[in-house]
Amino acid sequence: MGDGAVARRGRCSILICGHSFVFWAAHQAKRTAFGSQLGLSRWATVEWQGRRGLRWPGLLPLLFEGRCAPPPHILVIHLGGNDLGLVKGKALSLQAQADLQLIGKCWPGVLIIWSDIIPRRVWREALDHKAIEGARYKANKALHKALEKGLGVYLPHPCIRADLPDLYRGDGVHLSFKGNNIFLDDLRRGLLEALRHIWGVEA
């Protein structure tokens, strides 16, 4: 956005929330050239809310309980991976859609960016790894369709794949330094695109 657009609309506030992937990405972002603001500080303020072990029922309390700050202009959500194996993919996607609609009503005008559920080499709650991968795929697909109907924006992570072991830590769940860098690049790319189309950024 040109500086004139910044002056007219003010700075864009961005909230990135989710489970441990967000927690560790926030830590790693501080060590990158772009920093914790993902190189967007000219136009926006980025706030991170990563909670290790977070599952879907904890999202709304995380966002609304005790929050004194104004609602963000852009909300990025990366969540759901810890729920697979405990709930079915269809049930997760339906609950996610209902909660995203509720967030939109509570925070009118917020742009929701759904960061898709990333594959894992190990699913801790899974008896059948293939079945969990299928549930992950179906949940992402259902949310993608819902977002295309006006619920928000879909952010994929096509370069993070379970068949690339160097993108993961030894536990097969969390992303390695290299994997986190890809995750951060995806977040930055998605946010820049949103800022260009919604906020008038010229970058």
C-alpha positions as CSV (number, residue, x, y, z in Angstrom):
1,M,0.0,0.0,0.0
2,G,1.3,3.4,-0.7
3,D,1.9,5.6,2.4
4,G,-1.2,7.5,1.4
5,A,-3.3,4.4,1.8
6,V,-1.8,3.7,5.2
7,A,-2.7,7.2,6.3
8,R,-6.3,6.9,5.1
9,R,-7.0,3.5,6.6
10,G,-4.5,3.2,9.4
11,R,-2.4,0.2,10.1
12,C,-3.7,-3.3,9.5
13,S,-3.8,-5.5,12.6
14,I,-3.1,-9.2,12.0
15,L,-3.6,-12.0,14.6
16,I,-2.1,-15.4,13.9
17,C,-3.4,-18.0,16.2
18,G,-3.3,-21.8,16.6
19,H,-1.5,-24.7,18.2
20,S,2.2,-25.5,18.6
21,F,3.0,-24.9,14.9
22,V,2.1,-21.3,15.5
23,F,3.9,-21.2,18.8
24,W,7.2,-22.5,17.3
25,A,6.8,-20.4,14.1
26,A,6.6,-17.3,16.2
27,H,9.8,-18.2,18.0
28,Q,11.6,-18.9,14.7
29,A,10.3,-15.8,13.0
30,K,12.3,-13.7,15.4
31,R,15.5,-15.2,14.0
32,T,14.7,-14.6,10.4
33,A,15.5,-11.6,8.3
34,F,11.8,-10.6,8.2
35,G,11.4,-10.8,12.0
36,S,8.3,-11.5,14.0
37,Q,6.4,-9.0,11.9
38,L,7.1,-11.1,8.8
39,G,8.5,-8.0,7.0
40,L,5.0,-6.4,7.0
41,S,5.7,-3.7,9.7
42,R,5.4,-0.9,7.1
43,W,1.7,-1.7,6.7
44,A,0.6,-3.9,9.6
45,T,1.2,-5.1,13.1
46,V,1.4,-8.9,13.6
47,E,0.3,-10.5,16.8
48,W,1.0,-14.2,17.5
49,Q,-1.1,-16.4,19.8
50,G,0.2,-19.9,19.7
51,R,-0.8,-22.4,22.4
52,R,0.9,-25.8,22.5
53,G,-1.5,-28.7,22.5
54,L,-4.5,-26.5,21.5
55,R,-7.5,-28.3,20.1
56,W,-10.5,-26.9,18.3
57,P,-12.7,-26.4,21.4
58,G,-10.1,-24.0,22.7
59,L,-10.2,-21.6,19.8
60,L,-13.1,-19.3,20.8
61,P,-11.9,-19.0,24.4
62,L,-8.4,-18.2,23.1
63,L,-9.8,-15.4,20.9
64,F,-12.5,-13.9,23.1
65,E,-11.8,-14.5,26.8
66,G,-10.0,-11.7,28.4
67,R,-9.2,-9.9,25.2
68,C,-9.0,-6.1,25.7
69,A,-7.6,-5.2,22.3
70,P,-9.8,-4.3,19.3
71,P,-10.6,-7.1,16.9
72,P,-8.0,-7.7,14.3
73,H,-8.5,-6.8,10.6
74,I,-7.0,-10.1,9.5
75,L,-7.2,-13.4,11.5
76,V,-5.1,-16.3,10.5
77,I,-6.1,-19.7,12.1
78,H,-3.9,-22.8,12.0
79,L,-5.7,-25.5,14.0
80,G,-7.3,-28.9,13.7
81,G,-4.3,-31.2,13.5
82,N,-4.4,-32.1,17.1
83,D,-8.1,-33.0,16.8
84,L,-7.7,-35.6,14.1
85,G,-7.8,-39.1,15.6
86,L,-10.1,-37.8,18.3
87,V,-12.9,-36.6,16.1
88,K,-13.9,-37.4,12.5
89,G,-12.8,-35.1,9.7
90,K,-16.4,-34.3,8.8
91,A,-17.3,-33.4,12.3
92,L,-14.2,-31.2,12.6
93,S,-14.9,-29.4,9.4
94,L,-18.5,-28.7,10.4
95,Q,-17.5,-27.4,13.8
96,A,-14.8,-25.2,12.2
97,Q,-17.3,-23.7,9.7
98,A,-19.8,-22.9,12.5
99,D,-17.1,-21.3,14.6
100,L,-15.7,-19.3,11.7
101,Q,-19.2,-18.0,11.0
102,L,-19.5,-17.0,14.7
103,I,-16.2,-15.2,14.6
104,G,-17.3,-13.3,11.6
105,K,-20.5,-12.2,13.4
106,C,-18.6,-11.2,16.6
107,W,-15.9,-9.4,14.6
108,P,-17.7,-7.9,11.6
109,G,-15.4,-7.1,8.7
110,V,-12.6,-9.4,9.9
111,L,-10.9,-11.3,7.1
112,I,-10.4,-14.9,8.1
113,I,-7.5,-16.8,6.6
114,W,-7.6,-20.6,7.1
115,S,-4.2,-22.1,7.1
116,D,-4.8,-25.7,6.1
117,I,-4.0,-28.7,8.3
118,I,-0.5,-29.8,7.5
119,P,0.4,-33.5,7.1
120,R,2.4,-35.2,9.7
121,R,4.7,-38.2,9.6
122,V,3.3,-39.3,13.0
123,W,-0.3,-38.9,14.2
124,R,-0.1,-39.4,17.9
125,E,-3.8,-40.3,18.3
126,A,-4.0,-42.5,15.3
127,L,-4.4,-46.2,15.1
128,D,-4.6,-46.0,11.3
129,H,-2.2,-43.4,9.8
130,K,-3.8,-43.7,6.3
131,A,-7.3,-43.1,7.7
132,I,-6.1,-39.9,9.5
133,E,-4.5,-38.6,6.4
134,G,-7.8,-39.2,4.6
135,A,-9.7,-37.3,7.3
136,R,-7.2,-34.4,7.1
137,Y,-7.6,-34.2,3.3
138,K,-11.4,-34.2,3.6
139,A,-11.5,-31.6,6.3
140,N,-9.2,-29.3,4.3
141,K,-11.3,-29.8,1.2
142,A,-14.6,-29.1,3.0
143,L,-13.2,-25.9,4.6
144,H,-11.8,-24.8,1.2
145,K,-15.2,-25.1,-0.4
146,A,-16.8,-23.2,2.5
147,L,-14.2,-20.4,2.4
148,E,-14.8,-20.0,-1.3
149,K,-18.4,-19.2,-0.6
150,G,-17.4,-16.1,1.4
151,L,-16.4,-17.5,4.7
152,G,-12.8,-16.4,4.3
153,V,-9.5,-17.2,2.5
154,Y,-7.8,-20.6,2.1
155,L,-4.0,-20.7,2.6
156,P,-2.4,-24.0,1.5
157,H,1.0,-25.4,2.3
158,P,1.8,-27.4,-0.8
159,C,5.6,-27.7,-0.2
160,I,5.2,-29.3,3.3
161,R,4.8,-33.0,2.7
162,A,5.1,-36.0,5.0
163,D,7.4,-37.7,2.5
164,L,10.1,-35.1,3.1
165,P,11.5,-36.1,6.5
166,D,13.9,-33.1,6.7
167,L,10.9,-30.8,7.1
168,Y,10.0,-32.4,10.4
169,R,11.6,-32.9,13.8
170,G,12.4,-36.3,15.1
171,D,9.0,-36.7,16.6
172,G,7.4,-36.7,13.1
173,V,4.9,-34.1,14.3
174,H,6.5,-30.7,14.6
175,L,8.2,-28.9,11.8
176,S,12.0,-28.6,11.7
177,F,13.9,-25.4,11.2
178,K,13.6,-25.9,7.4
179,G,9.9,-26.8,7.6
180,N,9.2,-23.8,9.8
181,N,10.9,-21.5,7.3
182,I,8.5,-22.8,4.6
183,F,5.5,-22.4,6.9
184,L,6.6,-18.8,7.6
185,D,7.1,-18.1,3.9
186,D,3.6,-19.4,3.2
187,L,2.1,-17.2,6.0
188,R,4.0,-14.1,4.7
189,R,2.9,-14.9,1.1
190,G,-0.8,-15.3,2.1
191,L,-0.8,-12.1,4.2
192,L,0.8,-10.1,1.5
193,E,-1.8,-11.2,-1.0
194,A,-4.5,-10.3,1.5
195,L,-3.0,-6.9,2.1
196,R,-2.8,-6.2,-1.6
197,H,-6.4,-7.2,-2.4
198,I,-8.1,-6.0,0.8
199,W,-5.9,-3.3,2.2
200,G,-4.5,-1.8,-1.0
201,V,-0.8,-2.7,-0.4
202,E,1.6,-2.1,-3.3
203,A,4.6,-4.3,-2.4
